[in-house]
Amino acid sequence: MLDLYQKVSLNRDFPEYNLVKGDIATINALVPHPEQGEDGYVLEIFNAVGESINVIIVPISAVESLKENEILSVCSLIKS
């Protein structure tokens, strides 16, 4: 189980939210699945200057801890 307010990376794409594998989010809450399926995390997504741009719910298996050997990068939300 990961900690609340921990920064994590997505390990898969979420095109419905315009998010891709490797995007960074912050865990805001753990939510139980209503029908005994996989529990989820409420994630808050921030832009590069720290403004909140979305709050989503994803399965726990869709995120992973950040690692020492990773670096952050920037991508545009606007697809050309």
Secondary structure as the mmCIF struct_conf table of DSSP 4:
data_model
#
loop_
_struct_conf.conf_type_id
_struct_conf.id
_struct_conf.beg_label_comp_id
_struct_conf.beg_label_asym_id
_struct_conf.beg_label_seq_id
_struct_conf.end_label_comp_id
_struct_conf.end_label_asym_id
_struct_conf.end_label_seq_id
HELX_LH_PP_P HELX_LH_PP_P1 LEU A 2 ASP A 3
TURN_TY1_P TURN_TY1_P1 LEU A 4 TYR A 5
STRN STRN1 LYS A 7 LEU A 10
BEND BEND1 ASN A 11 ARG A 12
STRN STRN2 PHE A 14 PHE A 14
HELX_RH_3T_P HELX_RH_3T_P1 PRO A 15 TYR A 17
TURN_TY1_P TURN_TY1_P2 ASN A 18 ASN A 18
STRN STRN3 LEU A 19 LEU A 19
TURN_TY1_P TURN_TY1_P3 LYS A 21 GLY A 22
STRN STRN4 ILE A 24 VAL A 31
TURN_TY1_P TURN_TY1_P4 PRO A 34 GLU A 35
BEND BEND2 GLN A 36 GLY A 37
STRN STRN5 GLY A 40 PHE A 46
TURN_TY1_P TURN_TY1_P5 ALA A 48 VAL A 49
BEND BEND3 GLY A 50 GLY A 50
STRN STRN6 SER A 52 PRO A 59
HELX_RH_3T_P HELX_RH_3T_P2 ILE A 60 ALA A 62
STRN STRN7 VAL A 63 SER A 65
TURN_TY1_P TURN_TY1_P6 GLU A 68 ASN A 69
BEND BEND4 LEU A 77 ILE A 78
#
